[in-house]
Amino acid sequence: MRLIFLFVYLSFSLVNAEVYKTIDEDGNIIFTDRPTVDSEQIKLKELKTTETVRPSDTTSNRKSQSEKDEDSNYKKISITSPIDGSAVRSNSGNVRISVSIDPALRSGHRVLITLDGVELSKGTSMSASVDNLDRGTHTTVASIIDSSSKPIISISSSFSILRASQ
């Protein structure tokens, strides 16, 4: 298990680096960025990436101009915890996700918080908690949605969970 984690970690963290594999006298496999006499170079596959899908800025044609203006008045939405790109040390895997918006949430609107595509919270709460989260990188999306669950404004953020191995 540790070997798989190490290999995945190396493939994410070493973009254009060379990786070498050696086997020590006890039969343990070691991956490193420094070649040794008996090491073999590992060819890493290029990582596949995708762009984050953002909700459309257009609103339904059925809304009046004043409703459209009201919807577009959200100036800012941010995920304040965990910070984008951060590493969170949590051996229990417990994380609290916090969202901030400006101005305050309007009547009929809700905050939708998802983690890796799974809904955590949908309502007026600006936070959600998750327990026993697996180690690795996770993506959080926070959206303000209207009464028909159409997104008004959204933001995504990624963070990594660091847990001690067992």
C-alpha positions as CSV (number, residue, x, y, z in Angstrom):
1,M,0.0,0.0,0.0
2,R,2.8,2.4,0.9
3,L,4.5,1.6,-2.4
4,I,1.4,2.5,-4.4
5,F,1.0,5.8,-2.4
6,L,4.7,6.6,-3.0
7,F,4.4,6.0,-6.7
8,V,1.2,8.1,-7.0
9,Y,2.8,10.8,-4.9
10,L,5.9,10.8,-7.1
11,S,3.9,10.9,-10.3
12,F,2.0,13.9,-9.1
13,S,4.8,15.8,-7.6
14,L,7.6,15.2,-10.1
15,V,6.3,16.7,-13.4
16,N,9.4,16.6,-15.5
17,A,11.8,14.8,-13.2
18,E,13.4,11.5,-13.6
19,V,12.5,8.6,-11.3
20,Y,14.7,5.7,-10.5
21,K,13.9,2.3,-8.9
22,T,16.3,0.2,-6.9
23,I,15.9,-2.8,-4.7
24,D,17.9,-2.8,-1.4
25,E,19.6,-5.8,0.3
26,D,16.4,-6.6,2.2
27,G,14.3,-6.7,-1.0
28,N,12.6,-3.3,-0.4
29,I,11.8,-1.3,-3.5
30,I,13.0,2.3,-3.4
31,F,12.0,5.1,-5.7
32,T,14.3,8.1,-5.9
33,D,15.2,11.0,-8.1
34,R,18.9,10.2,-7.9
35,P,20.4,7.4,-10.0
36,T,22.6,4.7,-8.4
37,V,24.8,2.0,-10.0
38,D,22.1,-0.6,-9.9
39,S,19.0,1.5,-10.5
40,E,16.7,1.5,-13.5
41,Q,14.9,4.6,-14.8
42,I,11.1,4.5,-14.6
43,K,9.2,6.1,-17.5
44,L,6.2,8.0,-16.0
45,K,3.1,8.4,-18.1
46,E,2.0,11.9,-18.8
47,L,-0.8,13.0,-16.4
48,K,-4.2,13.5,-17.9
49,T,-5.7,16.9,-16.9
50,T,-9.1,18.4,-17.4
51,E,-10.4,21.9,-17.1
52,T,-12.7,22.7,-14.3
53,V,-16.3,23.0,-15.6
54,R,-17.7,26.4,-14.5
55,P,-21.5,27.0,-14.5
56,S,-22.7,29.2,-17.3
57,D,-23.0,32.9,-16.6
58,T,-26.4,33.0,-18.5
59,T,-29.6,32.8,-16.5
60,S,-33.0,31.6,-17.6
61,N,-34.9,33.7,-20.1
62,R,-38.0,33.5,-17.8
63,K,-36.4,35.8,-15.2
64,S,-37.1,39.4,-15.2
65,Q,-34.3,41.9,-15.6
66,S,-34.5,42.8,-11.8
67,E,-34.1,39.1,-10.9
68,K,-31.1,38.8,-13.2
69,D,-29.5,41.9,-11.6
70,E,-30.2,40.5,-8.2
71,D,-28.6,37.1,-9.1
72,S,-25.5,38.7,-10.5
73,N,-24.8,40.9,-7.4
74,Y,-22.7,38.2,-5.6
75,K,-19.3,39.7,-5.8
76,K,-17.3,37.0,-4.2
77,I,-17.5,33.3,-3.1
78,S,-14.4,31.7,-1.6
79,I,-13.6,28.5,0.2
80,T,-11.7,29.7,3.2
81,S,-10.9,26.4,4.8
82,P,-9.0,24.3,3.8
83,I,-7.0,26.8,1.7
84,D,-6.7,26.0,-2.0
85,G,-3.6,23.9,-2.6
86,S,-2.9,23.3,1.1
87,A,-2.0,20.0,2.8
88,V,-4.1,19.2,5.9
89,R,-2.5,16.9,8.5
90,S,-5.4,14.9,10.0
91,N,-4.7,11.4,11.1
92,S,-8.4,10.9,11.7
93,G,-9.3,12.3,8.3
94,N,-11.7,14.8,9.7
95,V,-11.9,18.1,7.8
96,R,-14.2,21.1,8.1
97,I,-14.9,23.0,4.8
98,S,-15.9,26.7,5.2
99,V,-17.3,29.0,2.6
100,S,-17.4,32.8,2.5
101,I,-19.6,34.9,0.3
102,D,-20.1,38.6,-0.3
103,P,-22.7,40.0,0.0
104,A,-24.8,37.8,2.4
105,L,-26.9,35.0,1.1
106,R,-30.2,36.2,-0.4
107,S,-33.6,34.8,0.4
108,G,-34.4,31.8,-1.7
109,H,-30.7,31.0,-2.4
110,R,-28.8,28.2,-0.9
111,V,-25.1,27.2,-0.6
112,L,-24.2,23.8,-2.1
113,I,-20.9,22.3,-0.9
114,T,-19.6,19.1,-2.7
115,L,-16.4,17.1,-2.1
116,D,-15.1,15.0,-5.0
117,G,-18.6,15.3,-6.6
118,V,-20.5,14.2,-3.6
119,E,-23.0,16.6,-1.9
120,L,-22.0,17.4,1.7
121,S,-24.3,20.3,2.4
122,K,-27.2,22.1,0.7
123,G,-28.8,25.0,2.6
124,T,-28.0,28.2,4.4
125,S,-25.0,26.8,6.2
126,M,-21.6,28.1,5.2
127,S,-19.7,25.0,6.3
128,A,-19.7,21.3,6.1
129,S,-17.7,18.6,7.9
130,V,-16.4,15.3,6.6
131,D,-15.0,12.4,8.7
132,N,-12.5,9.7,7.9
133,L,-11.5,11.2,4.6
134,D,-8.9,9.1,2.7
135,R,-5.5,10.5,2.3
136,G,-4.7,12.1,-1.0
137,T,-5.9,15.1,-3.0
138,H,-9.6,16.1,-2.9
139,T,-11.6,18.8,-4.8
140,T,-14.3,20.9,-3.1
141,V,-16.9,22.9,-5.0
142,A,-19.0,25.6,-3.4
143,S,-21.9,27.1,-5.3
144,I,-24.7,29.5,-4.6
145,I,-27.9,28.1,-6.2
146,D,-31.3,29.6,-6.8
147,S,-34.6,28.0,-5.8
148,S,-34.6,25.8,-8.9
149,S,-31.1,24.5,-8.0
150,K,-29.5,26.4,-10.9
151,P,-26.0,27.6,-10.0
152,I,-25.5,31.4,-9.8
153,I,-21.8,31.5,-8.8
154,S,-19.3,28.7,-8.0
155,I,-15.7,28.1,-7.0
156,S,-13.6,25.0,-6.7
157,S,-10.6,24.3,-4.5
158,S,-8.2,21.4,-4.0
159,F,-6.4,20.2,-0.9
160,S,-4.5,17.1,0.2
161,I,-5.1,15.1,3.3
162,L,-2.0,13.8,5.1
163,R,-2.6,10.8,7.4
164,A,-0.1,8.6,9.2
165,S,0.2,5.1,7.8
166,Q,-1.0,2.3,10.0
